[in-house]
Structure formats: structure tokens, C-alpha cells
Amino acid sequence: MDPMRRTLLGILAALVLLAATACTVTQKDPDYVPPAPLPVLEQLKGAPLTDPAALGGGQDYLSFVTEDRNAVCSLTSARGGHINLPYEQNGFSAGGNSKFATVPVAHCELAAYPKPDPQDIRDNCGGTGLGYLGGTALLTPDSAVYGECRSGVTEQEAEFGPRGSRTGPISQLPVLAEGQNVERNGLRCSAYNGGIACGNVSAGVAFFISRDRYELISPAPTTGSPTPSEAPKTP
């Protein structure tokens, strides 16, 4: 056989062998059941922490969005109900509010969201009982609240709601990757399970919000020792 032809056949055989060994075929296991998502507080305890510098840390707040852009959150501070948010008008820095204590909070807004359950409505909206809407969640060191009294849409709805502009201050924020945790002033937030969880792990207080459900978590009530009953008296 011609040496040149043998060389070409050898090269061809080597290429066929390489292609055959490099290809792998994977098949889905029909019996595989993915593990259930962790409970909210377990996720917040165990998820890896993200370096705040990667999310623009070093300011008076730490703000980020989820990968699907349905949620925006800030680990920030509040004074007398005024929350320091870089993308919403607020009175946090107003001189008259300096008399209020500064409290660490986590605040989130959703573009698409569920309605609040009646038992979770925390405000009568100036006595009217109207205008309490979902789409926001607020965590303080000892409480978690879903919804608020408002008229109109939040900035998150204006940017990423059904008729959102997709432009604005929220569109410029960094993304908190799925499964990652971020922490500031003792409060944590984690993007997971299609939504966002924020909590004060040490106090057992947290919330989870997503486009189709939410969950509020409070510590179990402590019960004191029962008062011992009086011993029966013998006549």
C-alpha cells in the first residue's frame, strides 16, 4: 500500500477513535426525585456567603436583584418607618427623622407577586381598610411583614412588571446568584427556590417571597413552666 495512503488512513482512524471516546451519552433517571428545597432558616444558615464587595458593598445599603429580575432587595436601615432605599423616594435622611432610632432592615419588592392573606394584613391604611397590597416584604430584627398600604406601583413593578420599562435604577443593580447568601448588620438574604429569603437567623425570624407564594416565619412562642397545682389537703 502506498505510504501516503497508509498515513492518511491512520490519521482518519485516530480521528474516528478520538470522536468515539470523547462522546458520552447521558440518560435521565426516570426514578430520580430532586431533593426538596431547604426550609428558609436552614438555607440562610448554610448557603455560602457572597463577598459584599462583589455587590457594591461599602455604602449605607446593600442592594441586589435576583437572576430572573423578579425581586429586588436591600439590606439597609430604617428610621421611624422610613427605609433608606436607593431606588425609591423616602424620608430616611430628612432632618425631622433623626430623632428616631436607626434599625437594620431587609426590604424587598417583587415585579409579580401573590396577594397577602387576610391574617397577614398589618395595617388598616389610615382607617379605610383599603389599599393594602402585596409585592413588598420587610424584615426587622424581630419581625417579618408581607405587603403594605400604598397607591400605585413600586419601582420594581415600574421597571420589571408586565408593562415595565426594563430601564431605571433597579436595572443597574448587581445580581445575587441563585443559592448565594449575603449578610449585613446581622440580617441575611439568599436567592433560592425561585425567590428570595431574608431572615435574622439568631432570632428565628424570616420571610420567603416569590412570584406565586410567600411565607412568614416567626419564632415559636415560649411557654413558661406550668404553675404547680396545690397539693390536696388531708382532713
Buried (B, 14 or more C-beta within 10 A) or exposed (E): EEEEEEEEEEEEEEEEEEEEEEEEEEEEEEEEEEEEBBBBBEBBBEBEEBEBEBBBBEEEBBBBBBEBBBBBBBBBBBBBEBBBBBBBEBBBEEEEBEEEEBBBBBBBBBBBBBEBEEEBBBEEBEEEEEBBBBBBBBBBBEBBBBBBBEEEBBBBBBBBBEEBEEEBBBBEBBBBBBEBBBBBBEBBBBBBBBBBBBBBBEBEBBBBBBBEEBBBBEEEEEEEEEEEEEEEEEE
